[in-house]
Amino acid sequence: MPRKLSDEDVEAYLDSRPGWAILSTIDQDGFPHAVPLGYFRLGRDIIMGVRDKTRKIANVESNPNVSVLLEDGSSMADIRGVMLQGHARVVRERSEALQLAREGARARGVPESEWPTAPRPGAAYIRMTPVRTLSWDYSSSTSDQG
């Protein structure tokens, strides 16, 4: 059995990743729609920059229940991951979008003098607030099996 990551381990894992996650939404026909997106954390929330008027935006607007998945490893000996399930909302309002653009630049280590002064035209954000966290880490459990 894999070990579950502690809350501190989950936060460290999310912050250590290169900034890509799989966002799953529910399409209008009820099928899952999963896409890789860049992300950063803002408090507990997961923020993902997207182009407006895309399928994922329409899906979030019609059903805000989403999941975000991160995983790494190449075999059962070292695979680990985190799935966050929660509620998402689309952010388009200029001042909030600019705040998120600046927070994203800060999270990527961009010098403050180079932070955006206006939101990108045609850009929006999906802001997901986790409700449930699932995690797994096989790297520490396989050595215990004999």
Helices and strands as residue ranges (DSSP letters): H 7-16, E 20-26, E 32-38, E 40-42, E 45-51, H 55-62, E 65-72, E 80-91, H 94-107, G 112-114, E 123-137, G 142-144
